[in-house]
């Protein structure tokens, strides 16, 4: 997984896999979900990230063991 923030465009992108993107759908205003040919989520793009998320520039990662 890769997380990228572009300060110039104020866009946050989370990429889950390196699959080719076959379709992008704006699920809600400012939230675009990218899908591959198998309809799996490849990435999520958030436009105007600094306005939509209070702490857009900090990342917390949590992993739970079974």
PQR file of N, CA, C, O and H, with PARSE charges and radii, in Angstrom:
ATOM      1  N   UNK A   1       0.850  -1.171   0.000 -0.4000 1.5000
ATOM      2  CA  UNK A   1       0.000   0.000   0.000 -0.0000 2.0000
ATOM      3  C   UNK A   1       0.894   1.232   0.000  0.5500 1.7000
ATOM      4  O   UNK A   1       1.907   1.287   0.697 -0.5500 1.4000
ATOM      5  N   UNK A   2       0.495   2.219  -0.799 -0.4000 1.5000
ATOM      6  CA  UNK A   2       1.219   3.487  -0.880 -0.0000 2.0000
ATOM      7  C   UNK A   2       0.253   4.622  -0.591  0.5500 1.7000
ATOM      8  O   UNK A   2      -0.893   4.606  -1.041 -0.5500 1.4000
ATOM      9  H   UNK A   2      -0.328   2.174  -1.365  0.4000 1.0000
ATOM     10  N   UNK A   3       0.719   5.600   0.158 -0.4000 1.5000
ATOM     11  CA  UNK A   3      -0.077   6.782   0.455 -0.0000 2.0000
ATOM     12  C   UNK A   3       0.718   7.995  -0.007  0.5500 1.7000
ATOM     13  O   UNK A   3       1.879   8.172   0.364 -0.5500 1.4000
ATOM     14  H   UNK A   3       1.650   5.613   0.523  0.4000 1.0000
ATOM     15  N   UNK A   4       0.074   8.828  -0.824 -0.4000 1.5000
ATOM     16  CA  UNK A   4       0.766   9.999  -1.372 -0.0000 2.0000
ATOM     17  C   UNK A   4      -0.118  11.227  -1.200  0.5500 1.7000
ATOM     18  O   UNK A   4      -1.315  11.191  -1.482 -0.5500 1.4000
ATOM     19  H   UNK A   4      -0.869   8.684  -1.125  0.4000 1.0000
ATOM     20  N   UNK A   5       0.492  12.314  -0.732 -0.4000 1.5000
ATOM     21  CA  UNK A   5      -0.210  13.586  -0.621 -0.0000 2.0000
ATOM     22  C   UNK A   5       0.475  14.594  -1.532  0.5500 1.7000
ATOM     23  O   UNK A   5       1.688  14.784  -1.446 -0.5500 1.4000
ATOM     24  H   UNK A   5       1.465  12.343  -0.502  0.4000 1.0000
ATOM     25  N   UNK A   6      -0.281  15.230  -2.389 -0.4000 1.5000
ATOM     26  CA  UNK A   6       0.230  16.258  -3.285 -0.0000 2.0000
ATOM     27  C   UNK A   6      -0.237  17.610  -2.752  0.5500 1.7000
ATOM     28  O   UNK A   6      -1.412  17.964  -2.854 -0.5500 1.4000
ATOM     29  H   UNK A   6      -1.266  15.076  -2.459  0.4000 1.0000
ATOM     30  N   UNK A   7       0.702  18.352  -2.186 -0.4000 1.5000
ATOM     31  CA  UNK A   7       0.376  19.639  -1.564 -0.0000 2.0000
ATOM     32  C   UNK A   7      -0.130  20.643  -2.589  0.5500 1.7000
ATOM     33  O   UNK A   7      -1.023  21.438  -2.297 -0.5500 1.4000
ATOM     34  H   UNK A   7       1.656  18.064  -2.103  0.4000 1.0000
ATOM     35  N   UNK A   8       0.441  20.609  -3.790 -0.4000 1.5000
ATOM     36  CA  UNK A   8       0.061  21.568  -4.828 -0.0000 2.0000
ATOM     37  C   UNK A   8      -1.415  21.424  -5.227  0.5500 1.7000
ATOM     38  O   UNK A   8      -2.101  22.423  -5.440 -0.5500 1.4000
ATOM     39  H   UNK A   8       1.166  19.964  -4.028  0.4000 1.0000
ATOM     40  N   UNK A   9      -1.897  20.188  -5.328 -0.4000 1.5000
ATOM     41  CA  UNK A   9      -3.297  19.962  -5.717 -0.0000 2.0000
ATOM     42  C   UNK A   9      -4.191  19.642  -4.525  0.5500 1.7000
ATOM     43  O   UNK A   9      -5.404  19.503  -4.681 -0.5500 1.4000
ATOM     44  H   UNK A   9      -1.340  19.376  -5.155  0.4000 1.0000
ATOM     45  N   UNK A  10      -3.599  19.523  -3.329 -0.4000 1.5000
ATOM     46  CA  UNK A  10      -4.315  19.180  -2.096 -0.0000 2.0000
ATOM     47  C   UNK A  10      -5.092  17.872  -2.264  0.5500 1.7000
ATOM     48  O   UNK A  10      -6.269  17.771  -1.918 -0.5500 1.4000
ATOM     49  H   UNK A  10      -2.614  19.636  -3.203  0.4000 1.0000
ATOM     50  N   UNK A  11      -4.384  16.870  -2.813 -0.4000 1.5000
ATOM     51  CA  UNK A  11      -4.985  15.578  -3.098 -0.0000 2.0000
ATOM     52  C   UNK A  11      -4.255  14.473  -2.341  0.5500 1.7000
ATOM     53  O   UNK A  11      -3.026  14.410  -2.343 -0.5500 1.4000
ATOM     54  H   UNK A  11      -3.428  16.953  -3.095  0.4000 1.0000
ATOM     55  N   UNK A  12      -5.029  13.606  -1.696 -0.4000 1.5000
ATOM     56  CA  UNK A  12      -4.484  12.444  -1.007 -0.0000 2.0000
ATOM     57  C   UNK A  12      -4.863  11.207  -1.813  0.5500 1.7000
ATOM     58  O   UNK A  12      -6.025  11.031  -2.180 -0.5500 1.4000
ATOM     59  H   UNK A  12      -6.027  13.658  -1.694  0.4000 1.0000
ATOM     60  N   UNK A  13      -3.875  10.346  -2.091 -0.4000 1.5000
ATOM     61  CA  UNK A  13      -4.152   9.129  -2.852 -0.0000 2.0000
ATOM     62  C   UNK A  13      -3.626   7.925  -2.083  0.5500 1.7000
ATOM     63  O   UNK A  13      -2.468   7.894  -1.667 -0.5500 1.4000
ATOM     64  H   UNK A  13      -2.931  10.489  -1.793  0.4000 1.0000
ATOM     65  N   UNK A  14      -4.485   6.944  -1.905 -0.4000 1.5000
ATOM     66  CA  UNK A  14      -4.117   5.687  -1.252 -0.0000 2.0000
ATOM     67  C   UNK A  14      -4.207   4.605  -2.314  0.5500 1.7000
ATOM     68  O   UNK A  14      -5.278   4.370  -2.873 -0.5500 1.4000
ATOM     69  H   UNK A  14      -5.426   6.969  -2.243  0.4000 1.0000
ATOM     70  N   UNK A  15      -3.095   3.949  -2.595 -0.4000 1.5000
ATOM     71  CA  UNK A  15      -3.028   2.899  -3.622 -0.0000 2.0000
ATOM     72  C   UNK A  15      -2.865   1.561  -2.926  0.5500 1.7000
ATOM     73  O   UNK A  15      -1.916   1.354  -2.171 -0.5500 1.4000
ATOM     74  H   UNK A  15      -2.225   4.141  -2.141  0.4000 1.0000
ATOM     75  N   UNK A  16      -3.797   0.654  -3.186 -0.4000 1.5000
ATOM     76  CA  UNK A  16      -3.797  -0.657  -2.528 -0.0000 2.0000
ATOM     77  C   UNK A  16      -3.057  -1.727  -3.310  0.5500 1.7000
ATOM     78  O   UNK A  16      -2.526  -2.668  -2.719 -0.5500 1.4000
ATOM     79  H   UNK A  16      -4.568   0.822  -3.799  0.4000 1.0000
ATOM     80  N   UNK A  17      -3.015  -1.597  -4.635 -0.4000 1.5000
ATOM     81  CA  UNK A  17      -2.322  -2.594  -5.453 -0.0000 2.0000
ATOM     82  C   UNK A  17      -1.800  -1.931  -6.718  0.5500 1.7000
ATOM     83  O   UNK A  17      -2.163  -0.801  -7.043 -0.5500 1.4000
ATOM     84  H   UNK A  17      -3.446  -0.833  -5.114  0.4000 1.0000
ATOM     85  N   UNK A  18      -0.948  -2.651  -7.418 -0.4000 1.5000
ATOM     86  CA  UNK A  18      -0.382  -2.147  -8.668 -0.0000 2.0000
ATOM     87  C   UNK A  18      -1.215  -2.574  -9.875  0.5500 1.7000
ATOM     88  O   UNK A  18      -0.766  -2.427 -11.012 -0.5500 1.4000
ATOM     89  H   UNK A  18      -0.654  -3.570  -7.154  0.4000 1.0000
ATOM     90  N   UNK A  19      -2.408  -3.094  -9.649 -0.4000 1.5000
ATOM     91  CA  UNK A  19      -3.299  -3.489 -10.746 -0.0000 2.0000
ATOM     92  C   UNK A  19      -3.597  -2.291 -11.631  0.5500 1.7000
ATOM     93  O   UNK A  19      -3.591  -1.148 -11.173 -0.5500 1.4000
ATOM     94  H   UNK A  19      -2.773  -3.214  -8.725  0.4000 1.0000
ATOM     95  N   UNK A  20      -3.856  -2.564 -12.895 -0.4000 1.5000
ATOM     96  CA  UNK A  20      -4.265  -1.504 -13.807 -0.0000 2.0000
ATOM     97  C   UNK A  20      -5.648  -1.001 -13.429  0.5500 1.7000
ATOM     98  O   UNK A  20      -6.521  -1.778 -13.040 -0.5500 1.4000
ATOM     99  H   UNK A  20      -3.861  -3.492 -13.267  0.4000 1.0000
ATOM    100  N   UNK A  21      -5.835   0.286 -13.544 -0.4000 1.5000
ATOM    101  CA  UNK A  21      -7.130   0.890 -13.241 -0.0000 2.0000
ATOM    102  C   UNK A  21      -7.988   0.853 -14.499  0.5500 1.7000
ATOM    103  O   UNK A  21      -7.588   1.360 -15.547 -0.5500 1.4000
ATOM    104  H   UNK A  21      -5.127   0.917 -13.860  0.4000 1.0000
ATOM    105  N   UNK A  22      -9.163   0.252 -14.392 -0.4000 1.5000
ATOM    106  CA  UNK A  22     -10.049   0.185 -15.549 -0.0000 2.0000
ATOM    107  C   UNK A  22     -11.240   1.124 -15.424  0.5500 1.7000
ATOM    108  O   UNK A  22     -11.883   1.451 -16.421 -0.5500 1.4000
ATOM    109  H   UNK A  22      -9.488  -0.160 -13.541  0.4000 1.0000
ATOM    110  N   UNK A  23     -11.536   1.558 -14.200 -0.4000 1.5000
ATOM    111  CA  UNK A  23     -12.682   2.441 -13.993 -0.0000 2.0000
ATOM    112  C   UNK A  23     -12.467   3.281 -12.736  0.5500 1.7000
ATOM    113  O   UNK A  23     -11.945   2.797 -11.731 -0.5500 1.4000
ATOM    114  H   UNK A  23     -11.014   1.292 -13.389  0.4000 1.0000
ATOM    115  N   UNK A  24     -12.874   4.535 -12.811 -0.4000 1.5000
ATOM    116  CA  UNK A  24     -12.814   5.444 -11.667 -0.0000 2.0000
ATOM    117  C   UNK A  24     -14.198   6.044 -11.475  0.5500 1.7000
ATOM    118  O   UNK A  24     -14.798   6.562 -12.416 -0.5500 1.4000
ATOM    119  H   UNK A  24     -13.297   4.927 -13.627  0.4000 1.0000
ATOM    120  N   UNK A  25     -14.695   5.970 -10.255 -0.4000 1.5000
ATOM    121  CA  UNK A  25     -16.036   6.460  -9.958 -0.0000 2.0000
ATOM    122  C   UNK A  25     -15.952   7.440  -8.790  0.5500 1.7000
ATOM    123  O   UNK A  25     -15.342   7.144  -7.763 -0.5500 1.4000
ATOM    124  H   UNK A  25     -14.207   5.549  -9.490  0.4000 1.0000
ATOM    125  N   UNK A  26     -16.570   8.608  -8.956 -0.4000 1.5000
ATOM    126  CA  UNK A  26     -16.652   9.565  -7.859 -0.0000 2.0000
ATOM    127  C   UNK A  26     -17.825   9.140  -6.981  0.5500 1.7000
ATOM    128  O   UNK A  26     -18.981   9.458  -7.259 -0.5500 1.4000
ATOM    129  H   UNK A  26     -17.066   8.848  -9.790  0.4000 1.0000
ATOM    130  N   UNK A  27     -17.495   8.411  -5.908 -0.4000 1.5000
ATOM    131  CA  UNK A  27     -18.488   7.821  -5.014 -0.0000 2.0000
ATOM    132  C   UNK A  27     -19.295   8.884  -4.290  0.5500 1.7000
ATOM    133  O   UNK A  27     -20.520   8.798  -4.213 -0.5500 1.4000
ATOM    134  H   UNK A  27     -16.555   8.153  -5.682  0.4000 1.0000
ATOM    135  N   UNK A  28     -18.620   9.864  -3.772 -0.4000 1.5000
ATOM    136  CA  UNK A  28     -19.201  11.034  -3.095 -0.0000 2.0000
ATOM    137  C   UNK A  28     -18.427  12.234  -3.630  0.5500 1.7000
ATOM    138  O   UNK A  28     -17.338  12.051  -4.173 -0.5500 1.4000
ATOM    139  H   UNK A  28     -17.624   9.934  -3.834  0.4000 1.0000
ATOM    140  N   UNK A  29     -18.937  13.436  -3.501 -0.4000 1.5000
ATOM    141  CA  UNK A  29     -18.181  14.585  -3.993 -0.0000 2.0000
ATOM    142  C   UNK A  29     -16.772  14.637  -3.384  0.5500 1.7000
ATOM    143  O   UNK A  29     -16.611  14.686  -2.164 -0.5500 1.4000
ATOM    144  H   UNK A  29     -19.823  13.585  -3.060  0.4000 1.0000
ATOM    145  N   UNK A  30     -15.768  14.626  -4.251 -0.4000 1.5000
ATOM    146  CA  UNK A  30     -14.382  14.719  -3.798 -0.0000 2.0000
ATOM    147  C   UNK A  30     -13.744  13.405  -3.401  0.5500 1.7000
ATOM    148  O   UNK A  30     -12.605  13.399  -2.935 -0.5500 1.4000
ATOM    149  H   UNK A  30     -15.899  14.587  -5.242  0.4000 1.0000
ATOM    150  N   UNK A  31     -14.445  12.280  -3.570 -0.4000 1.5000
ATOM    151  CA  UNK A  31     -13.891  10.963  -3.238 -0.0000 2.0000
ATOM    152  C   UNK A  31     -14.019  10.075  -4.473  0.5500 1.7000
ATOM    153  O   UNK A  31     -15.123   9.717  -4.883 -0.5500 1.4000
ATOM    154  H   UNK A  31     -15.371  12.284  -3.948  0.4000 1.0000
ATOM    155  N   UNK A  32     -12.876   9.726  -5.058 -0.4000 1.5000
ATOM    156  CA  UNK A  32     -12.853   8.936  -6.282 -0.0000 2.0000
ATOM    157  C   UNK A  32     -12.265   7.563  -5.969  0.5500 1.7000
ATOM    158  O   UNK A  32     -11.192   7.460  -5.375 -0.5500 1.4000
ATOM    159  H   UNK A  32     -11.979  10.016  -4.725  0.4000 1.0000
ATOM    160  N   UNK A  33     -12.972   6.516  -6.371 -0.4000 1.5000
ATOM    161  CA  UNK A  33     -12.519   5.149  -6.135 -0.0000 2.0000
ATOM    162  C   UNK A  33     -12.125   4.539  -7.473  0.5500 1.7000
ATOM    163  O   UNK A  33     -12.897   4.570  -8.432 -0.5500 1.4000
ATOM    164  H   UNK A  33     -13.844   6.600  -6.854  0.4000 1.0000
ATOM    165  N   UNK A  34     -10.911   3.983  -7.531 -0.4000 1.5000
ATOM    166  CA  UNK A  34     -10.398   3.340  -8.737 -0.0000 2.0000
ATOM    167  C   UNK A  34     -10.567   1.829  -8.617  0.5500 1.7000
ATOM    168  O   UNK A  34     -10.297   1.242  -7.569 -0.5500 1.4000
ATOM    169  H   UNK A  34     -10.284   3.959  -6.752  0.4000 1.0000
ATOM    170  N   UNK A  35     -11.019   1.211  -9.707 -0.4000 1.5000
ATOM    171  CA  UNK A  35     -11.252  -0.238  -9.742 -0.0000 2.0000
ATOM    172  C   UNK A  35     -10.444  -0.869 -10.871  0.5500 1.7000
ATOM    173  O   UNK A  35     -10.125  -0.214 -11.863 -0.5500 1.4000
ATOM    174  H   UNK A  35     -11.238   1.688 -10.558  0.4000 1.0000
ATOM    175  N   UNK A  36     -10.115  -2.161 -10.703 -0.4000 1.5000
ATOM    176  CA  UNK A  36      -9.475  -2.906 -11.785 -0.0000 2.0000
ATOM    177  C   UNK A  36     -10.540  -3.665 -12.580  0.5500 1.7000
ATOM    178  O   UNK A  36     -11.735  -3.506 -12.328 -0.5500 1.4000
ATOM    179  H   UNK A  36     -10.374  -2.692  -9.897  0.4000 1.0000
ATOM    180  N   UNK A  37     -10.107  -4.487 -13.537 -0.4000 1.5000
ATOM    181  CA  UNK A  37     -11.047  -5.234 -14.381 -0.0000 2.0000
ATOM    182  C   UNK A  37     -11.928  -6.201 -13.596  0.5500 1.7000
ATOM    183  O   UNK A  37     -13.039  -6.510 -14.027 -0.5500 1.4000
ATOM    184  H   UNK A  37      -9.137  -4.616 -13.741  0.4000 1.0000
ATOM    185  N   UNK A  38     -11.446  -6.684 -12.448 -0.4000 1.5000
ATOM    186  CA  UNK A  38     -12.205  -7.639 -11.630 -0.0000 2.0000
ATOM    187  C   UNK A  38     -13.100  -6.924 -10.616  0.5500 1.7000
ATOM    188  O   UNK A  38     -13.668  -7.569  -9.734 -0.5500 1.4000
ATOM    189  H   UNK A  38     -10.543  -6.433 -12.099  0.4000 1.0000
ATOM    190  N   UNK A  39     -13.231  -5.618 -10.729 -0.4000 1.5000
ATOM    191  CA  UNK A  39     -14.053  -4.791  -9.833 -0.0000 2.0000
ATOM    192  C   UNK A  39     -13.504  -4.720  -8.409  0.5500 1.7000
ATOM    193  O   UNK A  39     -14.251  -4.459  -7.466 -0.5500 1.4000
ATOM    194  H   UNK A  39     -12.770  -5.094 -11.445  0.4000 1.0000
ATOM    195  N   UNK A  40     -12.199  -4.951  -8.253 -0.4000 1.5000
ATOM    196  CA  UNK A  40     -11.544  -4.796  -6.956 -0.0000 2.0000
ATOM    197  C   UNK A  40     -11.058  -3.352  -6.824  0.5500 1.7000
ATOM    198  O   UNK A  40     -10.672  -2.728  -7.812 -0.5500 1.4000
ATOM    199  H   UNK A  40     -11.592  -5.162  -9.019  0.4000 1.0000
ATOM    200  N   UNK A  41     -11.080  -2.833  -5.609 -0.4000 1.5000
ATOM    201  CA  UNK A  41     -10.612  -1.463  -5.360 -0.0000 2.0000
ATOM    202  C   UNK A  41      -9.089  -1.434  -5.478  0.5500 1.7000
ATOM    203  O   UNK A  41      -8.386  -2.205  -4.825 -0.5500 1.4000
ATOM    204  H   UNK A  41     -11.394  -3.340  -4.806  0.4000 1.0000
ATOM    205  N   UNK A  42      -8.601  -0.541  -6.313 -0.4000 1.5000
ATOM    206  CA  UNK A  42      -7.164  -0.367  -6.524 -0.0000 2.0000
ATOM    207  C   UNK A  42      -6.659   0.829  -5.726  0.5500 1.7000
ATOM    208  O   UNK A  42      -5.555   0.801  -5.184 -0.5500 1.4000
ATOM    209  H   UNK A  42      -9.172   0.086  -6.843  0.4000 1.0000
ATOM    210  N   UNK A  43      -7.479   1.887  -5.656 -0.4000 1.5000
ATOM    211  CA  UNK A  43      -7.052   3.086  -4.950 -0.0000 2.0000
ATOM    212  C   UNK A  43      -8.210   4.002  -4.635  0.5500 1.7000
ATOM    213  O   UNK A  43      -9.305   3.871  -5.182 -0.5500 1.4000
ATOM    214  H   UNK A  43      -8.377   1.910  -6.097  0.4000 1.0000
ATOM    215  N   UNK A  44      -7.939   4.937  -3.736 -0.4000 1.5000
ATOM    216  CA  UNK A  44      -8.911   5.946  -3.346 -0.0000 2.0000
ATOM    217  C   UNK A  44      -8.225   7.300  -3.398  0.5500 1.7000
ATOM    218  O   UNK A  44      -7.146   7.484  -2.835 -0.5500 1.4000
ATOM    219  H   UNK A  44      -7.050   5.043  -3.292  0.4000 1.0000
ATOM    220  N   UNK A  45      -8.861   8.247  -4.080 -0.4000 1.5000
ATOM    221  CA  UNK A  45      -8.337   9.600  -4.185 -0.0000 2.0000
ATOM    222  C   UNK A  45      -9.290  10.544  -3.466  0.5500 1.7000
ATOM    223  O   UNK A  45     -10.503  10.488  -3.665 -0.5500 1.4000
ATOM    224  H   UNK A  45      -9.737   8.097  -4.538  0.4000 1.0000
ATOM    225  N   UNK A  46      -8.730  11.411  -2.629 -0.4000 1.5000
ATOM    226  CA  UNK A  46      -9.531  12.377  -1.892 -0.0000 2.0000
ATOM    227  C   UNK A  46      -9.091  13.776  -2.306  0.5500 1.7000
ATOM    228  O   UNK A  46      -7.958  14.189  -2.059 -0.5500 1.4000
ATOM    229  H   UNK A  46      -7.744  11.456  -2.467  0.4000 1.0000
ATOM    230  N   UNK A  47     -10.012  14.493  -2.940 -0.4000 1.5000
ATOM    231  CA  UNK A  47      -9.739  15.849  -3.389 -0.0000 2.0000
ATOM    232  C   UNK A  47      -9.960  16.827  -2.240  0.5500 1.7000
ATOM    233  O   UNK A  47     -10.786  16.586  -1.360 -0.5500 1.4000
ATOM    234  H   UNK A  47     -10.933  14.157  -3.141  0.4000 1.0000
ATOM    235  N   UNK A  48      -9.225  17.920  -2.254 -0.4000 1.5000
ATOM    236  CA  UNK A  48      -9.281  18.919  -1.173 -0.0000 2.0000
ATOM    237  C   UNK A  48      -9.116  18.240   0.190  0.5500 1.7000
ATOM    238  O   UNK A  48      -9.900  18.465   1.112 -0.5500 1.4000
ATOM    239  H   UNK A  48      -8.554  18.116  -2.968  0.4000 1.0000
ATOM    240  N   UNK A  49      -8.094  17.418   0.292 -0.4000 1.5000
ATOM    241  CA  UNK A  49      -7.864  16.589   1.475 -0.0000 2.0000
ATOM    242  C   UNK A  49      -7.758  17.394   2.764  0.5500 1.7000
ATOM    243  O   UNK A  49      -8.291  16.986   3.797 -0.5500 1.4000
ATOM    244  H   UNK A  49      -7.457  17.235  -0.457  0.4000 1.0000
ATOM    245  N   UNK A  50      -7.080  18.526   2.713 -0.4000 1.5000
ATOM    246  CA  UNK A  50      -6.891  19.302   3.945 -0.0000 2.0000
ATOM    247  C   UNK A  50      -8.205  19.877   4.464  0.5500 1.7000
ATOM    248  O   UNK A  50      -8.316  20.196   5.647 -0.5500 1.4000
ATOM    249  H   UNK A  50      -6.648  18.858   1.875  0.4000 1.0000
ATOM    250  N   UNK A  51      -9.197  20.012   3.593 -0.4000 1.5000
ATOM    251  CA  UNK A  51     -10.503  20.534   4.010 -0.0000 2.0000
ATOM    252  C   UNK A  51     -11.442  19.415   4.477  0.5500 1.7000
ATOM    253  O   UNK A  51     -12.347  19.651   5.277 -0.5500 1.4000
ATOM    254  H   UNK A  51      -9.107  19.753   2.631  0.4000 1.0000
ATOM    255  N   UNK A  52     -11.221  18.202   3.973 -0.4000 1.5000
ATOM    256  CA  UNK A  52     -12.122  17.092   4.290 -0.0000 2.0000
ATOM    257  C   UNK A  52     -11.709  16.297   5.526  0.5500 1.7000
ATOM    258  O   UNK A  52     -12.540  15.642   6.155 -0.5500 1.4000
ATOM    259  H   UNK A  52     -10.486  18.010   3.323  0.4000 1.0000
ATOM    260  N   UNK A  53     -10.424  16.357   5.872 -0.4000 1.5000
ATOM    261  CA  UNK A  53      -9.933  15.573   7.004 -0.0000 2.0000
ATOM    262  C   UNK A  53      -9.157  16.476   7.954  0.5500 1.7000
ATOM    263  O   UNK A  53      -8.261  17.200   7.520 -0.5500 1.4000
ATOM    264  H   UNK A  53      -9.748  16.889   5.361  0.4000 1.0000
ATOM    265  N   UNK A  54      -9.484  16.447   9.233 -0.4000 1.5000
ATOM    266  CA  UNK A  54      -8.818  17.346  10.174 -0.0000 2.0000
ATOM    267  C   UNK A  54      -7.319  17.080  10.337  0.5500 1.7000
ATOM    268  O   UNK A  54      -6.560  18.016  10.586 -0.5500 1.4000
ATOM    269  H   UNK A  54     -10.212  15.859   9.585  0.4000 1.0000
ATOM    270  N   UNK A  55      -6.883  15.844  10.204 -0.4000 1.5000
ATOM    271  CA  UNK A  55      -5.465  15.506  10.390 -0.0000 2.0000
ATOM    272  C   UNK A  55      -4.946  14.777   9.160  0.5500 1.7000
ATOM    273  O   UNK A  55      -4.395  13.682   9.276 -0.5500 1.4000
ATOM    274  H   UNK A  55      -7.500  15.084  10.001  0.4000 1.0000
ATOM    275  N   UNK A  56      -5.114  15.370   7.992 -0.4000 1.5000
ATOM    276  CA  UNK A  56      -4.753  14.720   6.742 -0.0000 2.0000
ATOM    277  C   UNK A  56      -3.261  14.445   6.617  0.5500 1.7000
ATOM    278  O   UNK A  56      -2.867  13.564   5.853 -0.5500 1.4000
ATOM    279  H   UNK A  56      -5.560  16.260   7.898  0.4000 1.0000
ATOM    280  N   UNK A  57      -2.427  15.171   7.342 -0.4000 1.5000
ATOM    281  CA  UNK A  57      -0.979  15.020   7.194 -0.0000 2.0000
ATOM    282  C   UNK A  57      -0.351  14.110   8.238  0.5500 1.7000
ATOM    283  O   UNK A  57       0.872  14.085   8.371 -0.5500 1.4000
ATOM    284  H   UNK A  57      -2.747  15.887   7.962  0.4000 1.0000
ATOM    285  N   UNK A  58      -1.157  13.366   8.978 -0.4000 1.5000
ATOM    286  CA  UNK A  58      -0.602  12.363   9.882 -0.0000 2.0000
ATOM    287  C   UNK A  58      -1.259  11.019   9.569  0.5500 1.7000
ATOM    288  O   UNK A  58      -2.442  10.949   9.236 -0.5500 1.4000
ATOM    289  H   UNK A  58      -2.151  13.387   8.870  0.4000 1.0000
ATOM    290  N   UNK A  59      -0.464   9.960   9.683 -0.4000 1.5000
ATOM    291  CA  UNK A  59      -0.953   8.630   9.345 -0.0000 2.0000
ATOM    292  C   UNK A  59      -0.793   7.723  10.555  0.5500 1.7000
ATOM    293  O   UNK A  59       0.266   7.678  11.182 -0.5500 1.4000
ATOM    294  H   UNK A  59       0.497  10.017   9.953  0.4000 1.0000
ATOM    295  N   UNK A  60      -1.839   7.016  10.866 -0.4000 1.5000
ATOM    296  CA  UNK A  60      -1.791   6.023  11.936 -0.0000 2.0000
ATOM    297  C   UNK A  60      -2.103   4.677  11.318  0.5500 1.7000
ATOM    298  O   UNK A  60      -3.125   4.514  10.652 -0.5500 1.4000
ATOM    299  H   UNK A  60      -2.699   7.052  10.357  0.4000 1.0000
ATOM    300  N   UNK A  61      -1.241   3.733  11.534 -0.4000 1.5000
ATOM    301  CA  UNK A  61      -1.400   2.404  10.962 -0.0000 2.0000
ATOM    302  C   UNK A  61      -1.658   1.405  12.074  0.5500 1.7000
ATOM    303  O   UNK A  61      -0.931   1.369  13.067 -0.5500 1.4000
ATOM    304  H   UNK A  61      -0.411   3.866  12.075  0.4000 1.0000
ATOM    305  N   UNK A  62      -2.682   0.604  11.907 -0.4000 1.5000
ATOM    306  CA  UNK A  62      -3.021  -0.389  12.940 -0.0000 2.0000
ATOM    307  C   UNK A  62      -3.156  -1.748  12.283  0.5500 1.7000
ATOM    308  O   UNK A  62      -3.847  -1.894  11.275 -0.5500 1.4000
ATOM    309  H   UNK A  62      -3.272   0.634  11.101  0.4000 1.0000
ATOM    310  N   UNK A  63      -2.505  -2.727  12.849 -0.4000 1.5000
ATOM    311  CA  UNK A  63      -2.576  -4.089  12.323 -0.0000 2.0000
ATOM    312  C   UNK A  63      -2.944  -5.013  13.477  0.5500 1.7000
ATOM    313  O   UNK A  63      -2.276  -5.015  14.511 -0.5500 1.4000
ATOM    314  H   UNK A  63      -1.944  -2.608  13.669  0.4000 1.0000
ATOM    315  N   UNK A  64      -3.992  -5.788  13.305 -0.4000 1.5000
ATOM    316  CA  UNK A  64      -4.434  -6.701  14.351 -0.0000 2.0000
ATOM    317  C   UNK A  64      -4.098  -8.130  13.972  0.5500 1.7000
ATOM    318  O   UNK A  64      -4.372  -8.567  12.854 -0.5500 1.4000
ATOM    319  H   UNK A  64      -4.535  -5.786  12.465  0.4000 1.0000
ATOM    320  N   UNK A  65      -3.509  -8.849  14.898 -0.4000 1.5000
ATOM    321  CA  UNK A  65      -3.257 -10.279  14.692 -0.0000 2.0000
ATOM    322  C   UNK A  65      -4.488 -11.067  15.063  0.5500 1.7000
ATOM    323  O   UNK A  65      -5.255 -10.681  15.946 -0.5500 1.4000
ATOM    324  H   UNK A  65      -3.286  -8.495  15.806  0.4000 1.0000
ATOM    325  N   UNK A  66      -4.665 -12.165  14.384 -0.4000 1.5000
ATOM    326  CA  UNK A  66      -5.820 -13.020  14.716 -0.0000 2.0000
ATOM    327  C   UNK A  66      -5.490 -13.914  15.880  0.5500 1.7000
ATOM    328  O   UNK A  66      -6.330 -14.705  16.309 -0.5500 1.4000
ATOM    329  H   UNK A  66      -4.042 -12.479  13.667  0.4000 1.0000
TER
END
